[in-house]
């Protein structure tokens, strides 16, 4: 799937998580649960990427995939991983859905709050 279509699919996927809601801090599209970000999707018009908290698989992600790297601003030390794609790249949507699942599980409270 090309990057723009993947961005839309991942946005839809993240929105379906229990208690998830979309926000736009810093001009980015993010999804939160209980006021905590569990996925950054960036800005669709300035490149495509995704950032997730991967406490169990961050090391594997950054060593196995050339598109993945530890997230900047010191977040990489806490297991946050960023994947970046060009508009014509074939994006591994199924893999990134697993990353969203892992990130959501790491960030969400045991009992999700209601949507805003």
Residue, then its C-alpha position, 0 to 999 in steps of 0.5 A: x500500500x502506498x504511503x498516503x493510503x497507508x496513513x489513512x488506513x492506520x489513522x482509521x485503525x488507531x481511531x478504533x482502539x477503545x477510548x482512543x481520540x484524535x488530537x493535533x498538537x504541534x500540527x501533527x495527527x496523534x491518537x491518545x487514550x486517557x490523555x496520553x499519546x499512543x501513536x504519532x502519525x505526523x502530517x500527511x502533507x509533509x512526508x509519512x511516518x509513524x511513531x509508537x512506543x514499543x517496549x517489547x520490540x523496539x530493538x528488533x524494529x530498529x535492527x530489522x527494518x531500514x525505515x525504523x529508527x529510535x525516536x528523537x528528543x530522547x524518546x528512543x531511550x524509552x522504547x519509542x520507534x519512528x518509521x518514515x516513508x516516502x510517498x511512493x514507498x510500499x508501506x507494511x501496514x500489517x506490521x504497523x498495525x501490530x506496532x499500534x497494538x503494542x503501543x496502545x497496550x503500553x500506554x492505555x490504562x487498564x480500564x480505558x476512559x470514555x471517548x471525549 
